[in-house]
């Protein structure tokens, strides 16, 4: 699988997340990963219905891709114990993905959830010592 195909799949996943189209994951991911993404993205979109974003950088090496992404969403449902605030939130994260047989088969996603909670007012900013 070449770099261009991996980027095309990653872009299509990003588009599907932003469009709220979890059914698209079945053609872009292995079955277990698609199920995991449907569940995880479904939980996020239940609290942030307009959750969408972009990939800001990628590095491809062999069958793996590291990505940095930025998403935004409006907090309209409970999230991590915080009731809806109506605030626009910025999500920043990275993902290490593996591709095989024309689909993404592994994704290790890391997001800064502490920063999300701070933006929601659910966790106080650090105070100087």
C-alpha positions as CSV (number, residue, x, y, z in Angstrom):
1,X,0.0,0.0,0.0
2,X,1.5,3.3,-1.0
3,X,1.6,6.6,0.8
4,X,-1.1,8.2,-1.4
5,X,-3.6,5.4,-0.7
6,X,-2.9,5.7,3.0
7,X,-3.5,9.4,3.0
8,X,-6.7,9.0,0.9
9,X,-8.1,6.6,3.5
10,X,-7.1,8.8,6.4
11,X,-8.7,11.8,4.7
12,X,-11.9,9.8,4.1
13,X,-12.0,8.8,7.8
14,X,-11.6,12.4,8.8
15,X,-14.4,13.4,6.4
16,X,-16.7,10.7,7.7
17,X,-16.1,11.7,11.3
18,X,-16.9,15.4,10.5
19,X,-20.0,14.4,8.4
20,X,-21.3,12.1,11.2
21,X,-21.2,9.1,8.8
22,X,-19.9,6.2,10.9
23,X,-21.2,3.7,8.2
24,X,-18.3,4.9,6.0
25,X,-15.8,3.3,8.5
26,X,-16.7,-0.2,7.2
27,X,-15.1,0.4,3.8
28,X,-12.1,2.3,5.3
29,X,-11.1,0.1,8.3
30,X,-10.8,-3.4,9.4
31,X,-14.0,-4.7,11.1
32,X,-12.8,-4.5,14.8
33,X,-11.4,-1.0,14.3
34,X,-14.5,0.2,12.5
35,X,-16.6,-1.0,15.4
36,X,-14.3,0.7,17.9
37,X,-14.5,4.0,16.0
38,X,-18.3,3.9,15.6
39,X,-18.5,3.5,19.4
40,X,-15.9,6.1,20.4
41,X,-16.9,8.7,17.8
42,X,-20.6,8.1,18.6
43,X,-19.9,9.0,22.2
44,X,-18.0,12.1,21.3
45,X,-20.7,13.3,18.8
46,X,-23.5,12.7,21.3
47,X,-21.8,15.5,23.4
48,X,-20.4,17.5,20.5
49,X,-22.8,17.0,17.6
50,X,-20.8,19.2,15.2
51,X,-17.5,17.5,16.0
52,X,-15.2,17.9,13.0
53,X,-11.6,18.6,12.2
54,X,-8.5,18.3,10.1
55,X,-5.2,16.5,10.0
56,X,-2.5,19.1,10.4
57,X,0.6,16.9,9.8
58,X,1.4,13.3,8.8
59,X,4.5,11.1,8.7
60,X,4.4,7.9,6.7
61,X,6.9,5.1,7.2
62,X,6.2,1.7,5.5
63,X,2.7,0.6,6.5
64,X,2.4,3.1,9.4
65,X,1.2,6.7,9.6
66,X,1.6,9.2,12.4
67,X,-0.9,12.0,12.3
68,X,-1.5,15.2,14.3
69,X,-5.1,16.4,14.3
70,X,-7.2,19.3,15.5
71,X,-11.0,18.9,15.9
72,X,-13.6,21.4,17.2
73,X,-17.1,20.8,18.6
74,X,-19.8,22.6,20.5
75,X,-20.5,21.1,23.9
76,X,-24.2,20.2,23.8
77,X,-24.4,17.0,25.9
78,X,-22.8,15.7,29.0
79,X,-19.1,14.9,28.6
80,X,-16.8,13.4,31.3
81,X,-19.3,14.4,34.0
82,X,-19.6,18.0,32.8
83,X,-23.2,19.0,31.8
84,X,-23.7,20.9,28.5
85,X,-22.0,24.3,28.5
86,X,-22.6,25.4,24.9
87,X,-18.9,26.2,24.7
88,X,-16.9,25.6,21.5
89,X,-14.0,23.2,22.4
90,X,-10.8,22.4,20.6
91,X,-9.5,18.8,20.6
92,X,-5.8,18.2,19.8
93,X,-4.3,14.8,19.4
94,X,-2.1,12.3,17.7
95,X,-2.7,9.0,16.1
96,X,-0.4,6.1,15.1
97,X,-2.1,4.0,12.5
98,X,-1.3,0.8,10.6
99,X,-2.6,-0.1,7.2
100,X,-3.0,-3.5,5.5
101,X,-5.0,-4.9,2.6
102,X,-6.4,-1.5,1.5
103,X,-7.8,-0.4,4.9
104,X,-6.6,1.0,8.3
105,X,-6.3,-1.9,10.7
106,X,-4.8,-0.3,13.8
107,X,-5.2,3.2,15.4
108,X,-3.6,4.3,18.7
109,X,-5.2,7.7,19.3
110,X,-4.0,10.0,22.1
111,X,-6.0,13.2,22.9
112,X,-5.4,15.8,25.6
113,X,-8.6,15.2,27.6
114,X,-7.4,17.4,30.5
115,X,-7.3,20.4,28.2
116,X,-10.8,19.6,27.0
117,X,-12.0,19.5,30.6
118,X,-10.4,22.8,31.3
119,X,-12.1,24.4,28.3
120,X,-15.4,23.1,29.6
121,X,-14.8,24.5,33.1
122,X,-14.8,21.0,34.6
123,X,-11.2,21.2,35.8
124,X,-9.5,24.3,37.1
125,X,-6.5,25.7,35.4
126,X,-3.2,25.1,37.1
127,X,-2.5,27.8,39.8
128,X,1.0,29.1,40.4
129,X,2.8,27.6,43.3
